[in-house]
Each structure stands twice: as structure tokens, then as C-alpha cells.
Amino acid sequence: MTLQTKELGYYYLDGSKNRYIFQDLNLTFEKGVFYSILGKSGSGKTTLLSLLSALDSPKEGEILLDGISLKVMGLASYRRNKIGIVFQNFNLIPYMTAVENVMVVMSVTDNQSNVSAKEYALNLLKSVEIDQTTAERLVSNLSGGEQQRVAIARSLATNCDIIIADEPTGNLDDDTAVGVIDIFRKLVDEENKCVIMVTHSQEIATKTDIIMYLNKGSINILKKKEVV
């Protein structure tokens, strides 16, 4: 699995001029690697993540998954079957239980499991350290850390290779944040997932394999892990 951007550009119209956030970005993301994206407020981190998530479309260039343009693949199909998204504010359905939140995603993906939906969802929750008792509780009654773990399990419900996370530790205390990052680390190292995470924390970023710093429309690579 390879996710690539080619000559990627995004801008806003400012009067009669195009005001670029970034331009000509050529990036490659691979399975088995944990990426973090840093940058000052307004540098375009969330915009880049929105493009990689197919929640928005680039103004210039294209995004390819295994050499196929997302536009050709279909943005909805890509979101439904190829990626999982973890939001800073969890974006869970508050009147549903943890296991029901995971099962909702399973109901719309084309990647169906051979086991029952509830059993599969419970197994996903167990993998992020949510036991069955907690899984049966309304997510509105869970702690922030527990809700983020449910959100991670939900992102895995499509059986995808790519997890895209927007400030997943932004609303968590330090100890809980470390626990969430440890889950991502396990997914990369043991399940060969690709995790792409935007964060404002340089300390959190040091726990990833490749750090990308978005600044004045370009990306600088601050740390690299050799990808085999």
C-alpha cells in the first residue's frame, strides 16, 4: 500500500488572487510507518489531512493510492473502504454504546468480516483495551481517553491499512495521550498499519517514525525511519 501526493496544491480565493496554503507537495506514505505532521497554526496541517482523507479535494495536483487517483477510485469509496479517520473531538454518536458506534461504521463498509458484526466490533474494542462491560456503556458516559480508544476502534472497522488522525491527543491529559499513542504504535508495528497524525506536540511527534514539518507552503522531513 502506497499513498502519494503529486504536485499537491491548495489555495483560497482572496479577491482576484489565489492565496496558497501549500503548493507542489510530493509526499509518500507507506504501510508499517507512523507519520506525524507538525506546523504552526494556519500552516495547513488540517487542510492536508482533509485532502488525504478525501473530505476535501485539492485545487492542484492529485492523490494516488497504489497508483490510482482517488478521483478515479471515487472519494466516497476511498473513505468507506480504504481509510479510518480519528478526530480530535472523537465524533462519536453520544446516544449509542461504544460497540454500537463501531458497528455503525461496519454497516457501511464493503469490507465485511466473516464473524458477526457485534463479535467483530467487540474484538476491535478489546484490541484498544476496552472490555465488554465498557463497550456496552453509552459513549457519553465514558472518559475522554476511553472515547478516543473507541474512536480508534471505529477507525479500524473498515479493515483499512491507513489511519488518519487529526490531533488525537489534543483533548487528553498527558498520561492518557501516551496510552493513545502506544495504541497507534502497536497498530503500526504489529499490524503493519500506516498511521498519519497531525499534532501540535513535538514531544508526541518524537514517538513517530517520520516527522514532517509544514511551514510556509512546503514540507521538511525532520526525522526518518528507513522503510524496508
MOTA-V371443 format. One record per residue. N is the residue number from 1. SS is DSSP state (~ for helix, > for strand, _ for the rest). D_FIRST is the distance of its C-alpha to the first C-alpha in whole Angstrom. Layout:
[[N;SS;D_FIRST] [N;SS;D_FIRST]]
This chain:
[[1;_;0] [2;>;4] [3;>;7] [4;>;10] [5;>;14] [6;>;16] [7;>;20] [8;>;19] [9;>;23] [10;>;25] [11;>;28] [12;>;31] [13;>;34] [14;>;37] [15;_;40] [16;_;40] [17;>;37] [18;>;34] [19;>;33] [20;>;29] [21;>;27] [22;>;25] [23;>;24] [24;>;22] [25;>;19] [26;>;17] [27;>;14] [28;>;10] [29;>;8] [30;>;6] [31;_;6] [32;_;10] [33;_;11] [34;>;14] [35;>;15] [36;>;18] [37;>;20] [38;>;23] [39;>;26] [40;_;30] [41;_;30] [42;_;30] [43;_;28] [44;_;25] [45;~;23] [46;~;23] [47;~;23] [48;~;19] [49;~;18] [50;~;19] [51;~;18] [52;~;14] [53;_;15] [54;_;17] [55;_;20] [56;_;22] [57;_;21] [58;_;21] [59;_;24] [60;>;23] [61;>;20] [62;>;17] [63;>;13] [64;>;10] [65;>;7] [66;_;6] [67;_;9] [68;>;11] [69;>;13] [70;~;14] [71;~;17] [72;~;17] [73;~;15] [74;_;17] [75;~;17] [76;~;19] [77;~;16] [78;~;13] [79;~;15] [80;~;16] [81;~;13] [82;_;10] [83;>;12] [84;>;14] [85;>;17] [86;>;20] [87;_;23] [88;_;26] [89;_;28] [90;_;26] [91;_;27] [92;_;28] [93;_;31] [94;_;34] [95;_;36] [96;_;33] [97;>;33] [98;~;30] [99;~;29] [100;~;29] [101;~;27] [102;~;24] [103;~;25] [104;~;26] [105;~;22] [106;~;22] [107;_;24] [108;_;22] [109;_;19] [110;_;18] [111;_;16] [112;_;20] [113;_;20] [114;_;23] [115;_;25] [116;_;27] [117;~;26] [118;~;28] [119;~;27] [120;~;24] [121;~;24] [122;~;27] [123;~;24] [124;~;22] [125;~;25] [126;~;26] [127;~;23] [128;_;23] [129;_;27] [130;_;29] [131;_;31] [132;~;33] [133;~;36] [134;~;34] [135;~;31] [136;_;34] [137;_;36] [138;>;35] [139;~;33] [140;~;35] [141;~;37] [142;_;34] [143;_;34] [144;~;32] [145;~;30] [146;~;30] [147;~;29] [148;~;26] [149;~;25] [150;~;25] [151;~;23] [152;~;20] [153;~;21] [154;~;21] [155;~;17] [156;_;16] [157;_;18] [158;_;15] [159;_;13] [160;_;10] [161;_;7] [162;>;9] [163;>;12] [164;>;14] [165;>;18] [166;>;21] [167;_;24] [168;_;23] [169;_;26] [170;_;28] [171;_;31] [172;_;31] [173;_;33] [174;~;32] [175;~;32] [176;~;30] [177;~;28] [178;~;27] [179;~;27] [180;~;24] [181;~;22] [182;~;23] [183;~;21] [184;~;18] [185;~;18] [186;~;18] [187;~;15] [188;~;13] [189;~;15] [190;~;16] [191;~;13] [192;_;10] [193;_;10] [194;>;9] [195;>;12] [196;>;14] [197;>;17] [198;>;20] [199;_;23] [200;_;27] [201;_;28] [202;~;27] [203;~;28] [204;~;25] [205;~;23] [206;_;24] [207;_;22] [208;_;19] [209;_;17] [210;>;17] [211;>;20] [212;>;20] [213;>;23] [214;>;24] [215;>;27] [216;_;29] [217;_;26] [218;>;24] [219;>;22] [220;>;23] [221;>;21] [222;>;23] [223;>;21] [224;_;19] [225;_;17] [226;_;16] [227;_;13] [228;_;13]]
